[in-house]
Amino acid sequence: MFGYGRNNFTWTGTLRELEGSSPTCLAKTWTEKRGRPSMTASTSSSSGLEVLLSTLQNAGDVESTLNILNVLDELLSAGTDRRIQYMISKGGSEALLTALVNTGRSFSPNYTLLLPLLHLLAKVGHRDRRIGVKAEDAGAALLTLNLLRHNVEHARRAAACLWVIQVFSSSVSTANLIGANHGLDVIYRLIPQYTTKHLHAIKAAIDAFAALLCTKANVCSVVSKGYVSGLLRLYEDWHAKATQHAAMAICHSLLRCLHKVTHSNAGRQAFVSQGGIRLLYVTTQTCLLSKGLESLVESSVQLMRKCLPKTPLPLTSDRSAYTFLMPGRPHDVPDIDVEPDENSEESDDEEAEDNKEADFDDDLETDLSKLRLRPDPDRPKELLPQYNRLCPELSHDFQDLDLSSEPEESSTASSSSSSDEEAALLNGLRFHSSRRGGGRSAASSDSSTSPSGSHSETDPEGHTPAAAQLEARDFHSHSSILSTSPSFRTKDREARDEAPLGQRGEDEDDEEEDADKSHHRTMIDRLLERHGACILHHEPKLYRAAAAKTKSIPGFSILAFPDFWGHLPPPGHESMAPRKPNIQRQKVFEDAQRFLTTDGIINQVVFDLEDSSLQCPSDSLRFFSKFECGNLRKAVQVRRYEYDLILNADANSSQHTQWFYFEVSNMVADVPYRFNVINCEKSNSQFNYGMQPVLYSVREALEGRPHWVRTGTEICYFRNHFCPARGRRRTTFYTLTFTITFKHNEDVCYLAYHYPYTYSALKAHLKVLQKSVDPAKVFFQQQVLCGTLAGNPCPVVTITACPASRSWIDMHQLRNRPYIMLTGRVHPGESNASWVMKGTLEFLCSSDPVAQSLREAFVFKLIPMLNPDGVVNGTNRCDLNSEDLNRQWCKPDPVLSPTIYHTKGLLYYLNSVGRTPLVFCDYHGHSRKKNVFLYGCSVKETLWQSGSAVNTVGLKEDPGYRTIPKTLDRLAPAFSFNSCNYLVEKSRSATARVVVWREMGVLRSYTLESTHNGCDQGIYKGLQTGTRELQEMGVKFCHSLLSVTKDVKGLYSHIDLDHNILDHKSHNCFEDDEPPCVEEIEYSADCPALAGADLDSDINGNTASADEEEEGDEGCREVKHRRGSVGQSQQSSAKGRLSPHLMRQASAETLGEKRNACNAVSVNGQVMS
Ligand SMILES: [Zn+2]
């Protein structure tokens, strides 16, 4: 009997407490019993646990070793993983490995000892990240493999070895070692066809096999030996016959092996060539019919999705269909992406690739000098005075205060100075003009053009506007389609005959009509007169005039109807779309079907941006996208009512697809059409979280409902099997799929990623605004910041209040107003930014008293569209030089990034004359988050968040950067304060926000991010945003600016703050972009690692369910004999499932004696009486 009866020794609590007990005494009793008083562990510094471990390693007699194992198992089974971690920290793994090697290498190992040892090792090793290395060091890896070889006939022993091998395989080198010693072959042979016997051992074999497949070498070996086919046949067999739970577990394990093996390209090829996709497709269909088998569906579908053979996009080149000749570059940029990357075919970790998350903290700037010191200006001081032309408010004398009209733009243009700068910024305009003239070479040499002339938007420009073309070819597709529709024919006739004369007369008075006078009135004009909606700040004819001057790469000659006609927000709110259960599974299934069968598959190109002569079948949908902001490159009819859509890459680039906008017609009403945008690039999307695309129906508009509406069902976004047409085979594409049921036959509809807002719309809008303001009150001036690469003028708008009089006091107040600079739409795909900007602009021009206060308090400089060329040409992210303009702020190139160069120049100028803006904000859209929020800049928060060692105590920082977000949180329903952050990331060091903050010293420098989807907090919770809410956000942003004025109290009297405070509460969202969605992990996770608890239960099952074990096992027989007595010890049987039953009983007896002797505390911590 052991000396457990010490009063000061208890079994309660943690091992740490065990350590705190009297180890010397414990050791003494142990060593006395073992007759080895010279134990090294019996020093006063070692703990009880260490004594146990040390004794274990020193290969004592079987009985005491068994008892130690038993005690350890009791201890580890009772508590949480923390106990095991503690044991590992005290060398538990090494002790067990040593014991294993000592016991296992004898000629005839003692399995009574080995079995519990292996079981304990599996349990502990599973939680020890370094177990593989430790096993190799101890020589235990190959020893265990040998033990397995000798025990292939003994299911129980084999299972124990297999679990240990599985655990060892967590290390790549150990897994390779075992693989190189034919471990895979030994184990593979242990996996039989369907049987009801030894299920534990079989599952252990498959799990060990899967674990060994964590390395490239092992996967290659398995593939080359043809095991993939074998695994498939095994799965087929087990799947067909599996009915009970244990057999199901084997199916799961087999799928796990297949997942691992298909990490490699060769594995996927073997899988496909061996009929894996068809097999899984068929088995999964059975699964779907039987509830009990449903758990296999997920894994099977993912396997199918992963293994569908890579299919190149049906394009001749991945490069954008739009190429722009860059100034100074005689030839197109060599396309490095087009070269097929042969090596990438061998990629083994393709699936894992996308799962790696950027380590946020690593990205934080912790270099205090970079955070605080301002770098030198990026240009000489002499270049700054030119920007005074953009600050007419500083020099304007307001002599015309009594007159009713604003001064002409040309009168303020003081840009006759022909500096190099000016010449450079004009390059775009001249370059484009000459290009239109037919010559592409004269990019920059000619400097004779008058700068002031080219700068003024109202001046006629040096090329033939497309106005005539627009007039003649207006809505070519509509005219043909609409004219065939009886309903439209009627409308047309009505419009033609009955348009009120007065209305026509008015139109003809419009200056914008001048160009049209010589042309006959088109059908659309008549429709407009008859049915046009009254949309605030939108005039279709003004829009058309503005669009005629817009320069695009392909030379657009057609307007998209919604942009021309205008739109109104729909009357009600639009809820986020509920996600249909298992939608992704269903879609992947349908995609797999395309691979397996040709029935009903059409695969015909019905639209090609680059081939306008393409004839499409009369009964297919018709697509079109050659208009401003349009983005659709190709449409392929897959099935009768299903189309694959390919988006055009950003101009001069072969990537950045996300934004789309196209026209679709020739539809049949009430039929669900499935659309698959198959070359999306982001790994996740709000389309998985309730977001819908937007649709505009021409028919609806003509019937008085000109709305962009959120639409689409069965929406889902997932990784697909497409790859680029030529290069970058490793690139992963994602499918956005949605289904639309059109309301009308033969309608013309438009579908878009988000509410479109074109560059022409901005120009028309600014013109309307300019006309709308009261020039006696509002100083509104639109100027050209610079020309873009394509020669489109980039507008800059100044808004402030006219002085009340020309008195010294009023003029002084005007000249000393702080500046606010707002910019937007640097990313063309973020059209929501333009709608927010529209809200801001309209509000600042309005007669609202708050707007008046703001105008009196500030001078607003707005650059609503920093990337006009990108917007025009339907790019998603970049400018025409395929650069993200919001990464160019550190040192923008005057020729390649003129809008950024001159925006920064204007900021430098304001800075140089002591008028640094009080607030700078760049409006953006966010595709992966909900709500609206701000990113700002704070040294302290960045250092705190990064865990930097820099002492921030003495660091002074004005907390004023939080004022606006805090105010917005109270004022703006869509705004979420908790989504804001103020961290300065290295990866964002060249963005507007960071550069304006660091280089200009603007404390309140922000990025305003508006969701493309909707809100998950506040009064808009669960709703998708519309243009109404986006514009409201623009208004609220203006309201929040009151918080930075000195006279806050007075100004706030205009806003009923208290009322608004109650309107919504922000929520806590310090979490990732999204909470886990039901199916989110479907396309990122493939085979979840075996959890510790699973392995434990497998191991425990091996000892508990002795019934199915073979008769030849000695330990087992004895267990059966003694089963009766085992039941007596509840304490032990509940916890100590590791040891053979024989030992458990012995342990129970021991514990019983212990109880009698000490009246102490039980294993569970209960006081024993
Ligand atoms: Zn952006």
Boltz pocket constraint, residues with backbone or C-beta under 6 A from the ligand:
constraints:
  - pocket:
      binder: B
      contacts: [[A, 827], [A, 830], [A, 923], [A, 924], [A, 925]]
      max_distance: 6.0
